[in-house]
Amino acid sequence: MLSSKVVGDSHGQDSSYFLGWQEYEKNPFHESFNPSGIVQMGLAENQLSFDLIEKWLEEHPEVLGLKKNDESVFRQLALFQDYHGLPAFKDAMAKFMGKIRENKVKFDTNKMVLTAGSTSANETLMFCLANPGDAFLIPAPYYPGFDRDLKWRTGVEIVPIHCVSSNGYKITEDALEDAYERALKHNLNIKGVLITNPSNPLGTSTTREELDLLLTFTSTKKIHMVSDEIYSGTVFDSPEFTSVLEVAKDKNMGLDDKIHVVYSLSKDLGLPGFRVGLIYSNNEKVVSAATKMSSFGLISSQTQHLLANLLSDERFTTNYLEENKKRLRERKDRLVSGLKEAGISCLKSNAGLFCWVDLRHLLKSNTFEAEHSLWTKIVCEVGLNISPGSSCHCDEPGWFRVCFANMSDQTMEVAMDRVKGFVDNNNGGKQKRTMWDTRRRSLINKWVSKLSSVTCESER
């Protein structure tokens, strides 16, 4: 006999969000070796500024060599480290987070708990703040992974706060109260509100007015406020990023023990493989319990050592944040303009690694069945893995999250050509030959040419 966790399907990974990944992994696009494969536009990774980090590493070989002042630190890093983390790394993280927030918020390392990524941080917070069967309210559309990260092992329930496209998905008092009342009708014990700021999947930063509303709401209801701010360093356009801690400070709630922040280096620095995340909280009991729980998912000492050095370089972090935002803005504009050429619009966004794309006009009917059919066609026939709005618990069929920062400029061009070909084919009715057909043949010819070139060179 196996546990219910093993035999059950409550992990949340049977959604189209994860199924699209599976299809991509069966047939991944490669410009030379698999030009007809699926382009991954469902993964929110930031690969646009790797060269800046690589340059820093080349200029600081002693860090990768585990040396400090020409002396090896290998032995002290190789030995067991307690779960509080390296002081130098926590100091560097506190300064980096403060820099992103223009030092309007100061971070106390004693209120910081290191975790193996934001997934671990969010789950740990759920274990600390709620019991199985308790509920958190989350603005929808929301990140599909929350159905796994927040619910699967903790037993916590998610109640969507229904936000709508007609007002740009703003969080309103009516939407908050509606979600709260629905939870009560289902006899759920509401423990808090969790938001992502900037929003995943919308790519918009939460306004000061919305944050003020949320803090007033959670304070009045005497429930927790959790702000996942892992995209805080990606805000490339106005309005600027505002942390919930900044608004809390202005409302004289700066030391409120029901306000908690999650952060990670996975998005701002593009380092999801390093598994670096943290919880920041004024609640001493939460910090104490979460620190003990962090022993199940620690950040390696070698990783902390490397990043402590990287983040302590003020010149590097200043240049990186400015240049990364510039590149994100340019890539986002490229995606938006390419979609516009194909007659497709997006929600106006100012942050993140994705756009919220409106494909409602391509639906055969205003239903989620039609959305699923369109999504299947886009993944399997067009060769683009994008995430349907239904996987993000969007109330309105036809919206899709499309990621833009996890690919090269050349791959982005391929994706845009495929989109144009798909739309032209849809509009052309009986037209059998599409722009995508031509592009596919062109790419295959390039592929054959490159393979021939490699073969000839190897023979020489």
N, C-alpha and C positions, 0 to 999 in steps of 0.2 A: 504493500500500500504506500502511496506517495501522498504528500501534503496537498491541501487544496490550492496552495500557491502554484504548485507544479502542474496539476491537472486542470486548473481553472483557466479562464480566458480574460481575467481581469487586468492583465498586464498592459492593455491598451495598444499593443503593437500589431493589432490586426486592422488598424485604420489604414485608409488609402495613403496617408502620409508615409507610413513605413513600407507599405506595399510598393509604392513608387520607387523607393530605394532598392527594394529587392529586384525589381525589373531592370533598373539601371545596372546593378551589379552583375546581372546576367549578360549584359551587352553594353559595356561602357564605351562612350565615344573616345576615340583617339584620332587626332588630325591625320596621322600617317598610317597607323595600323588598323584603325577601325572607324573610318570616316562616316559610316552609315549608322554608327552606334547611337545610344541614347545620351544626350547631353544632360549632365546633372545640374538642374536648376532648383532642386528641392533641398539643398544643403546650405545652411547659413554659416559658411566659413569665409574668413577674410584672408585671401591670399595676395592682395594687391600691394602689400608693403613688406613682404618677406625680405626683399633685397636690402632694406634699411637695417633689419636685424642681422642679416648675414654679414653686412659690411662691418657692423659693430663687433661681431664675433671674430671676424678676421683681424680687426685692429686690437683685439684683447684676447690673444691666444692663451694667456695664463689662466683665464677663467675656465675655459674648457679643459685646460690641463690641470685643473684643481690645485692651483697655486695662489698664494697670497704673499706679496712682498718677496717673491722668488723662492718661497718655501712651500713645500707640499702641505695641503690641508686634507689630503686623501684619507688619512687614518681617522681624523675626527669626524669627517663626513660619513665614513663607512660604518662607524659605530652607531649604536641605537640612539635615536633622538626622541625625547619625550614629545607628547602630542601638542605642546604649546607652540612649537615651531621655532625656527631660528630668529632671534631678536632682530638681526640685521635685515632679514627678509620682511618681517612684519613692519619695521620702520619704513622700509622702502615702499611697501604697499600702501601704507598710510599716507605717505607724501604723494605718491602717484594718484591715489584717489582724490586727495585734496586738490592737486593740480587740475584734474579733469573738471572739478567743481569750482575752479578759479579761487580756491582757498576760502570760499564762503562757508565751508564746513571743515572742521578739524576732526581728525580721527584718532581716538585713543586706542593704542594697541592692546590694552588690557580688556577692551570690549570686543576684540576681534577673535574669531575662531576660524582656523584654517581647515579647509576641506578639499577633497579630491574633485574639484570642479563644482560648478553651480548646481548640477544635478544632485550631488551629495548634500550641498548646502540647503537646498529647498526641502529635500526629504527629511534631513535632520531637524529643520525648523518645524515641520509637520509633527514629527515625533515629540518635539518639545512643547508644542502649543496645543495639540489636539489629541483626543482619544479616538479609537476606531468608531466610526459612525458619526463623528462630529463633522461639521462642514465649513468650507471656506468659499466665499463669494469671489468670483474672478470675472473681470470684464471680458466679454466675448465679442469678436473672435479672439481666441487665445492660442498660445503655442501648443500643438498637439501632444508633445511629449509630457505635458503636465498630467495627462491622464495616466501615464506610467509613473512619472517621478513623484507626484504628490499622493497618489491613491493606492498604488499596487501593494506595497508592503505595509503602509501605515493604516489602511482601512479608512482614510479620510474621504469624505465626499466633496465633489465640486458642484457648486450651483452657479450657472452662468449669469452674469449681469448683462442683459441684452442691450447692446449698443447698435446703432443703425447707421446706414450709409448716408441717409438724408441729411444728417448733421455732422458728417465726417467722423462718425463713431465716437463722439464725445461722451464722457461719463457724466450722466445727469443725476440729479436727486431722485427723479421719478424712477429711473432705471435701478438705482441702488435700493430704493424702498420696495420696488416690485420684486427684486431678487430676494430680499430679506423676508418678505411676506410669503413668497413661494416656498422658501426653506422652512419657515414655521409651519406652513400647511402640511409639509411632509414630516413634521415632528423632528426636524433636524436641529441639533444644538449648534448654533453658529458661533465659530470661534474667531473669525476674522475675515479680512479682505486681502487678497494678494493681487498685485498688479505687476506688469513688466513695463518699465519706463527707461528708455523708449520702448514702444510696443513691438512685440513680436506676435503677430505677423504684419502689423499695419505700417511699420517704419515711421511712426510719428512719436514725438516726445509729448509726455503728459504736461498739460499747461499748469501754471501756478494756481489758477482758479479751480481746476479739477482736483489738484492735490489738497487745496484748502477744503474743498467739499468733502473729500475722502477722509481727511483727518477729523473734521467736524462730525462726520457720520460715525466713524469708528469710536471716537471719544464719547459721543452721546450713547451709543449702543454698548460701550464698555467692552469692545472686542479688539483684537490685534490688527495692526496694519503692517503688511509685509510688502516691501518694494524690491523687486528684482531689477537691479540696475546694471546688468552685464553689458548693455549696449551704450552706456553713458558716454563713452569716449568716441562714439561714431556719429554724434550729432554734427552734421556738416552744413546746416542751413538754419535760418531762424524758424521758430523761436528757439532760443538756446536751451540747453539742458538745465532743468531745475530738479534737484534732489528732494525727496520727501523730507530729509533731515533739515534742509535749508528752510522749507516752509514751516516745519515743526518749530524750529528755532524762532522764526518770526512770530509764531503764535504762542510763544512762551511754553512750548511743549518739548523743548530740546532734550529733556531728560526723561521723557515719557517711557516707561518700561514696557509699553505695548507696541512700540515702533521698532521694526527690524529691517535691515537691508541685506540683500544678497549681492555679491559681486564676484567677478571672474576675469581672467585674462584671455579667455577663449575667443572673444569677439574683438575687443579693443586692440589686442596685440596679435590676434590670429593664432593663438597657441592652445587649441583644444586638446591636443595630444599630450601637453604637459600636465594636464589635470590640476589646475590651480583655481581654487575658489575660496570664498570666505563668507562668514556670517558676521554682521556687525549689529550689536544690540546693547541697550542700556540695562537690560534685565540680567542681573547677576546670576540668578538661578538658571536662566536660559544659557548664558555663556558657560557656566560651570558644567551643566549637563551636556551641552553640545560639544564641549571640549573633550569630555570623556567618550562621547559617541564617535568623535573624529578619529579615534584609534582604529576604527574599521575602514578608514579611507584616508590615509595620510598622504601628504605631498613629500616626495623623496627629498632627502637632504641635499643631494646633488642639484636638483631642480631649484630648490630654494637658494642655494649658493649662487647659481648662475644668474637667476633673476634678481637677487639682491644687488648684485653688481650692475646689471643692466639698468634697473630702475633707479639706482642711485646716481646715475649719470644724467644730471639735469639738462645738459645740452642735448643729449640724445633724446630724452623723453619729450622735450619741448619741440624739437624738430620732427620727431616721429608723429606726435599728435596732430601737428599742423599739416604735414605732408599727407598723412593717412586720410584726414578729412577731405583734403583736396582731391585725392584720387577716388575716394568713395563718391564724392559729388559728381566728378566727371563720369564715372562708370554708371552711376544712377541716371544721369542725364542722357547717356548713350542708350541705355535700355528704354527710357521713356520716349526718346525721339524715334527709336527704331519701331517701337510698338505704335506710336502715333502714325508713322508712315503706313502701317498696316490697318489703320482705323481703330486702334485699341487705346483706351485711356486707362489711367491709373489714379488711385487716390493720391492727392498731394502729400508728399512725405518729406521729411527733413533728417532722417536718421536711419540707422540699421544697415543691413546687408541685403535688403530685398524690397520689392514693391508689391503693393496690394492691387492686383490687376483686374479690371472689369471686363469680363467676357460674356456678360449677360446677353448681348445681342447675338451671340453664336449658339445660344441654347435653342433646342427645338421646342422646348416648353419651359415654363417657369417652375421647374421642379428639381429636386435634388437627384432624381433618377436621370434627368437630362444632363445635369452637371456631371454625374458619374460617367455617363456615356461620353460626354465631351472630353473629360479627363482621360479616360481609357484611350480614346482616339489620339489625343495629344502625346501621351506616353508611348503607345505601341506603334502608331503610324507616323506621326510627325517626328518622334524621337526626342522629346523634351520631357524631362521629369519635373513637373511643377506640382504644387500642393493645392488641392481643392479646398475651397472655403469650408465645406462640410467637415473636413478633418480638423478644422480650427473652431468648430462649433458656431460657425456663422449662420445667422438666421435666414439669410437671403441667398438663393442659388446663383451661381455664376461668377463669384469672386475667387481669385486664385492668388496664392503667394508665389512670387517668382524671385529667386535669388540671383544676384548679379556679381558678387565679389569673389566667387570661388573658381574663376576660370580666367583664361588668357583673353586678350583682345581678339585674337583670331577665332577662338571658340565662341565668343560673344557674337561675332559676325555670322558664324555658321548658324547660331540659334536664331538670330534676327532674320536671316534668309529663309529658314524653315518656317518661321511664323508668317512671313509675307506669303510664302508659297501656299501654306495651309489656308490662309484667309482668301487669297486669290482663287484657289481651287473651290472653296466654298461658294464664293460669289460667282464663279464662272459656270456653275452648273455642269453642263456636259463636257466642258473643256477637260481633256484627258492629260495634256502636257502642262505641267506647272513649273514655276520658277524653281521649286524644290527638286523636281526631276532633273533639271539642268544642273543645279548645284550638286546634286548627288553624283551625276556622271562626272562633273568636273573634279570633285573630291576624290572619286575612285581613280580617275586618271592620274591625279597628283600622287595618290597612294602607290599606285603601280610604278610610277616614275621614281619615287623615292626609294622603294624597295629595290628596283633595278640598280639605282645609283649605289645603294649600300652593298649590293652583291658585287658590283663591278669593283668598288673600292676594296672590298675584302679579298677579291681575287688578285688584285694588284699587290 
